[in-house]
Amino acid sequence: MGWAWLFLLLATYPWLLGADLASDTLASSSLIFFVSGTCLVAPCRRLKRWQAVLFAACLGFLFEARRPIPDGTLALSLVAIAIFLSSNRQLIRNTPSMLRVAAIVNVSACLIWFLASSYGSPSPATNLAGQLFLQLLLSCVVGTLSLIPIALTQNAVLDRLNVPPAPDTP
């Protein structure tokens, strides 16, 4: 089904909205519950490459819509990650490796977001290294813990749409 990525995006949106609402509760500490990288792992396992790329781009733009970062920075980074993951599906075929990849992808995407927002910020940064460490630690923990419920939701939607697992070769 060619529109599976769009239905998957609609099913993933409540998780993104929940992360944004949770981030709003931590606004005084400037920490963000970052789950965009985690939301990318299960679709790269099941969707065709072009569908995973469209999903990743929309996922990145949905995050960028609420954050002051240069346009396309996170979206293009997630597209590159989606291309890599859909080219190397053997990395995400079982649950332990998916957890590991979810943590790595979420931390990498969070690092890109953090650096892009720091670069675009008009005010000088104070204690940038400490803030970066806390944000990356939070994104690693949130990315790992949220993979199972997010992936279960995404896989349920893909099963309902009769999308078979993609072959290991791109």
Buried (B, 14 or more C-beta within 10 A) or exposed (E): EEEBBBBBBEBBBEBBEEBBEBBEEEEEEEBBBBBBBBBBBBBBBBBBBEBBBBBBBBBBBBBBEEBEBEEBBBBBBBBBBBBEBBBEBEBBEEEEEBBBBBBBBBBBBBBBBBBBBEEEEEEEEEEEEEBBEBBBEBBBBBBBBBBBEBBEBBBEBBEEBEBEEBEEEE
